[in-house]
């Protein structure tokens, strides 16, 4: 393993590309299957699985950081770093000698106030730390469940994930009117916006049409969301007509069925209409989560 001293971007040096770094991956996978016949008419099965995967950067050639908590080494690949939300600015915070750390923005009441992690009295890039889990889940699990009872059959597929986070994208989530001011306002923006009466119970900063306003929109744990979920991916119920009846009409088999996709989703992202299995870019946000229902008949002659 060759050790390099990576230099900051402002240094006019063009270093050669080198495959250098070390990552540790650990995990496990387990699966359980159960099938049982109950009497002569009822049969059921349950197939469940769970997997866990965690990685950690043991070594990477990174620029020396001003603070130890800024180092990417020791964290998972893809770990998000951002500011830590402290509170919403109030009129009192904006008074002279209020003791609020210096920030690179002319704040107004209802803007986000971040923590001064290193205590130097200034909010800058040295006040960022790991926030949330990586984009890819550490835990993934699923279950296939079904049964047959006489001429009826039923199946369903569940899936889920845990220890996974989503950092909301700038558009359309962090800026209520989009980068060009032409986006429509989302319902949760309006209902959760900061007002003097709502105070710290707000879930969104003050509304603003200022396109150049960026301070509230910087990466922080305020925009990090728990993307854990449990979803009924699909379910199907069917009925096979009795052989005695089919013989009379010259058919071998007729099955009537109805199924559905994305029928149920238990997720903290439901309130902002975000699919936990998708990323948070504007293209995915523009199209709502869709439920699909199908009805059909299979006929064998």
C-alpha positions in Angstrom: 0.0 0.0 0.0 1.6 3.3 -1.1 1.0 6.3 1.1 0.4 9.6 -0.7 0.0 13.0 0.7 -3.0 14.4 -1.1 -2.9 18.2 -1.5 -5.8 20.7 -1.3 -7.4 21.9 -4.5 -5.8 25.3 -4.3 -2.3 23.8 -4.6 -1.3 23.7 -8.3 -0.2 20.1 -8.3 -1.4 17.3 -10.7 -0.9 14.0 -8.8 -1.0 10.7 -10.7 -4.0 8.5 -10.2 -3.1 5.6 -7.8 -5.3 2.7 -6.6 -4.7 3.3 -2.9 -7.0 2.6 0.0 -8.3 -0.1 2.3 -11.9 -0.9 3.3 -13.1 -3.5 5.7 -16.5 -5.2 5.0 -18.4 -7.3 7.5 -21.8 -8.8 7.4 -24.0 -11.9 7.5 -27.1 -13.4 5.8 -29.7 -15.7 7.2 -32.7 -17.4 5.7 -35.5 -19.4 7.4 -38.1 -21.5 5.6 -41.2 -23.1 7.0 -43.7 -25.3 5.1 -46.6 -27.1 6.7 -49.7 -29.1 5.7 -52.6 -28.7 8.0 -55.3 -31.3 7.4 -56.1 -32.2 3.8 -57.2 -28.8 2.6 -54.8 -26.2 4.0 -51.1 -25.7 3.2 -48.9 -22.7 4.0 -45.3 -21.5 3.8 -43.1 -18.7 5.1 -39.7 -17.9 3.6 -37.9 -15.1 5.5 -34.5 -13.6 5.1 -32.3 -10.9 6.6 -28.9 -9.6 5.7 -26.5 -7.2 7.3 -23.5 -5.5 5.7 -21.3 -2.8 7.1 -18.0 -1.3 5.7 -15.4 0.9 7.2 -12.6 2.9 5.5 -9.4 1.7 7.2 -7.2 3.9 5.1 -7.6 6.5 2.4 -5.4 9.2 1.1 -7.2 12.3 2.2 -6.4 15.9 2.8 -5.3 16.6 6.4 -8.4 18.0 8.2 -8.5 20.8 10.8 -10.6 18.7 13.2 -10.4 14.9 13.8 -14.2 14.5 13.4 -13.8 15.7 9.8 -11.8 12.7 8.7 -13.5 10.2 6.3 -11.2 7.4 7.5 -13.0 5.2 10.0 -16.4 5.9 8.5 -18.5 3.9 5.9 -18.0 4.5 2.2 -20.5 7.2 1.1 -21.0 8.6 4.6 -22.6 12.0 4.4 -21.0 14.9 6.3 -22.9 18.1 7.2 -23.8 20.7 9.7 -25.7 20.0 12.9 -29.0 21.8 13.4 -29.2 23.7 16.7 -32.3 25.8 16.5 -34.2 28.4 14.4 -32.9 32.0 14.5 -35.0 34.3 16.6 -35.1 38.1 16.9 -33.1 37.8 20.1 -30.4 35.8 18.4 -29.8 38.6 15.8 -29.2 41.2 18.4 -25.7 42.5 18.9 -23.6 40.6 21.5 -26.2 37.8 21.5 -23.4 35.2 21.7 -24.5 33.5 18.5 -21.5 32.2 16.4 -20.6 34.2 13.4 -22.2 32.8 10.2 -21.6 33.5 6.5 -25.1 34.8 5.9 -27.3 37.7 6.9 -29.8 35.6 8.9 -33.4 36.3 9.5 -35.8 34.9 12.1 -36.8 31.4 11.0 -33.5 30.5 9.4 -31.4 27.5 10.4 -28.8 27.9 13.1 -26.0 25.4 13.2 -23.8 24.2 16.1 -20.3 25.5 16.5 -18.6 22.1 16.9 -15.1 23.3 17.5 -16.1 26.3 19.6 -14.2 29.0 17.6 -17.2 31.3 17.3 -17.5 30.9 13.6 -19.7 28.6 11.5 -17.7 27.2 8.6 -16.7 23.9 7.0 -14.9 22.9 10.1 -18.3 22.5 11.8 -19.4 19.5 9.8 -19.6 15.9 11.1 -21.0 12.6 10.0 -24.8 12.8 9.8 -27.2 9.9 9.3 -26.5 6.5 7.8 -25.1 5.9 4.3 -27.5 5.8 1.3 -27.3 2.0 1.1 -29.0 0.1 4.0 -27.0 -2.0 6.4 -30.0 -4.2 7.1 -32.2 -5.7 4.3 -34.9 -8.2 4.9 -37.9 -9.8 3.2 -40.5 -12.5 3.4 -42.5 -14.6 1.0 -45.8 -15.8 2.6 -48.5 -17.9 1.0 -51.2 -20.5 1.5 -53.5 -22.8 -0.4 -57.0 -23.6 0.8 -59.1 -25.9 -1.4 -59.4 -23.9 -4.6 -58.0 -20.7 -3.2 -54.4 -19.6 -3.3 -52.8 -16.5 -1.8 -49.2 -15.1 -1.9 -47.6 -11.9 -0.7 -44.0 -10.5 -0.7 -42.7 -8.2 1.9 -39.5 -6.2 1.8 -37.7 -3.8 4.1 -34.6 -2.0 5.1 -33.1 -0.3 8.1 -30.0 1.7 9.1 -30.3 3.8 5.9 -30.7 7.5 5.4 -31.7 9.9 2.6 -30.3 13.4 2.4 -33.1 15.5 0.8 -31.9 17.1 -2.5 -31.9 20.8 -3.0 -34.8 20.6 -5.5 -37.6 20.3 -4.7 -37.1 19.5 -1.0 -34.7 22.0 0.5 -35.8 25.1 -1.5 -39.5 25.5 -1.4 -39.7 27.3 -4.8 -36.8 25.6 -6.5 -33.5 27.0 -7.7 -35.2 29.2 -10.3 -38.2 30.1 -8.2 -40.6 28.3 -10.5 -41.4 25.2 -8.5 -44.8 24.7 -6.9 -44.9 24.8 -3.1 -45.3 21.4 -1.4 -48.0 20.9 1.2 -45.5 19.9 3.9 -43.4 23.0 3.2 -46.4 25.2 3.9 -47.7 23.3 6.9 -44.3 22.9 8.6 -42.8 26.3 7.8 -41.4 28.4 10.6 -43.5 31.2 12.1 -43.0 33.1 15.3 -46.0 31.3 16.8 -44.8 27.8 15.8 -41.2 28.4 16.9 -39.1 25.3 17.5 -42.0 23.0 16.6 -41.5 24.0 12.9 -40.2 21.3 10.5 -39.2 23.7 7.7 -37.4 27.1 7.7 -39.2 30.4 7.0 -40.6 30.5 3.5 -38.5 32.6 1.1 -38.6 33.4 -2.6 -34.9 34.5 -2.6 -33.3 32.4 -5.3 -29.8 33.2 -4.1 -30.5 32.1 -0.5 -28.3 29.1 0.2 -27.5 29.0 3.9 -30.6 27.1 4.9 -30.1 24.6 2.1 -26.6 23.5 3.0 -26.0 19.8 3.8 -27.0 19.2 7.4 -28.8 16.7 9.6 -31.9 18.9 9.3 -32.3 17.6 5.8 -31.4 14.0 6.7 -34.3 11.6 6.9 -34.6 8.0 8.2 -35.3 5.9 5.1 -36.1 2.7 6.9 -39.2 1.0 5.6 -41.4 -2.1 5.4 -43.3 -2.6 2.2 -45.9 -5.0 0.9 -44.3 -5.3 -2.5 -47.1 -7.4 -4.1 -49.9 -9.7 -3.1 -52.1 -12.0 -5.2 -55.2 -14.0 -4.5 -56.6 -16.6 -7.0 -59.3 -19.1 -7.4 -59.2 -22.3 -9.5 -62.5 -23.5 -10.9 -63.4 -27.0 -10.0 -62.2 -29.7 -12.4 -65.7 -31.3 -12.5 -67.2 -28.1 -13.9 -64.3 -27.6 -16.4 -64.7 -31.0 -17.9 -68.3 -30.2 -18.8 -67.2 -27.2 -20.8 -64.1 -28.7 -22.4 -61.4 -26.8 -20.4 -58.4 -28.1 -18.5 -57.9 -25.2 -16.1 -59.3 -21.8 -15.4 -57.9 -19.5 -12.7 -59.2 -16.1 -11.8 -56.9 -13.8 -9.9 -56.3 -10.3 -8.6 -53.0 -8.8 -7.6 -51.5 -5.5 -6.5 -48.1 -3.8 -6.4 -46.9 -1.3 -3.8 -50.0 -1.9 -1.7 -48.7 -0.8 1.7 -45.6 1.1 2.8 -44.7 1.9 6.3 -42.1 4.7 6.2 -41.3 8.0 7.8 -40.9 9.4 4.3 -44.6 9.0 3.5 -45.4 12.4 4.9 -43.3 14.1 2.2 -44.4 11.7 -0.6 -41.0 10.1 -1.1 -40.5 6.5 -2.1 -37.9 5.1 0.4 -36.5 2.9 -2.4 -35.7 5.9 -4.6 -33.2 8.7 -4.3 -34.5 12.2 -3.6 -33.8 14.0 -6.9 -36.4 16.2 -8.6 -37.3 13.7 -11.2 -38.4 11.0 -8.7 -40.1 13.6 -6.5 -42.2 14.8 -9.5 -43.9 11.5 -9.8 -45.8 10.1 -6.9 -45.6 6.6 -5.5 -47.9 4.4 -7.6 -50.1 1.6 -6.6 -51.0 -0.9 -9.3 -53.9 -3.3 -9.3 -54.5 -6.1 -11.9 -57.3 -8.5 -12.5 -57.0 -11.5 -14.9 -58.1 -14.9 -16.0 -55.8 -17.8 -17.1 -57.5 -20.4 -19.3 -56.0 -23.7 -20.4 -57.7 -25.5 -23.2 
